[in-house]
């Protein structure tokens, strides 16, 4: 390094020692000096696997540099022997750091975590706190919760507590603080913590929050089972305002039937009403690009279920039109064979719209959800079957008063079903236009105001 004044040289003598092979290298030393001089182009400081010669003095000096800096946005310290208390003596004065990442720094001593509290509370720029593999324990959760409850502003967006073996900790107080004082939190990471049933019951309260903003929840490599997934699914299903998009449950070997519960969450094909009320926000379970053939989903008995779960997650991600998502899920439920549209009361005004979904060959791509793809024969059968059951559910198309003999009634009824079905298949484009009877309202939904049923939320066919 060149152009150093005596003051810089003295500082480096505390930070560097040539006798240490894993001590501070020249690049990191230069970055620290740039932080000291508040260089406007230096917005991050990353120290990894550094052994300082005089670790207490080095931490104090580094804390002073960081505390006086007004340009640093990202501070990352990984597996260094810095004294946290001495570091925080200066760090607490910093007001510009947005991301604090501490990993493999032992914070089990309560004085260490307490020393971080003033920095958390007074820094109104802080957006991310990462305390990974820092040997936290149950009492640490209480200390952290107390600090977060006194934040100066609602700026925190990410909280990462992964790798701290918090399975036995009571998370209720932390969850309560996150709900009341950290309403802007979008990402919560609790992976590699041995979390099980107790932790999931606490997390359910966060998912049920009436003003949810959480979008990502990381729970991979814990001790979750089917009951745990059931608790999380119930919480998500009960909150129609949920914004959760990403849920990582990989590495929990006890989850089996839980994957089917997740399918019911995003697409409950037991009825059209349940499809409408399904979760249309969750879009990623971190199942990799191979989707239905990823290892966790192979635990689901039915390949159709695996395909439908994967397809619904992709649909939730690719579309921002809730009515279109609902329409697509109803189509898939019919093709899969779970829905029998004949069992549901369909308002007359909606019938042309529903028929149009299946009456044109152009709907083939909308019907297809399967990998490997369903055969054209099966798609055609699904379309014809749906049209048939819709018509069969409308016996009033043939007036009984005008057909005195039962056989004649049956014959005419069958004839009407066949002719009407063929007409719909042939004139699909016309039906599409006829079905264009929905009304657009401000929130983007297509409503049939005169009907109070699941059929009131549809998109133009």
Buried (B, 14 or more C-beta within 10 A) or exposed (E): EEEBEEEBEEBBEBBBBEEEEEBBEEEBBBBBBBBBEEBEEBBBBEBEEBBBBEBBBBBBBBBBBBBBBEBBBBBBBBBBBBBBBBBBBBBBBBBBBBBBBBBBBEBEEEEBBBBBBBBBBBBEBBBBBBBBBBBBBEEBBBBBBBBBBEBEEEBBBBBBBBBBBBBEBBBBBBBBBBBEBBBEBBBBBBBBBBBBEBBBBBBBBBBBBEEBBBBBBBBBBBBBBBBBBBBBBBBBBEBEEBBBBBBBBBBBEBBBBBBBBBBBBBBBBEBBEBBBBBBBBBBBBBBEEEBBBBEBBEBBEEBBBBBBBBBBBBBBBEBEBBBBBBBBBBBBBBBBEBBBBBEBEBBEBBBBBBBBBBBBEEBEEBBBBBBEEBEEEBBBEBBBBBBBBBBBBBEEEBEEEEBEEEEEBEEBBEEBBEEBBEEBBEBBEBBBEBBEBBEEEEEEBBBBEEBEBBBBBBBBB
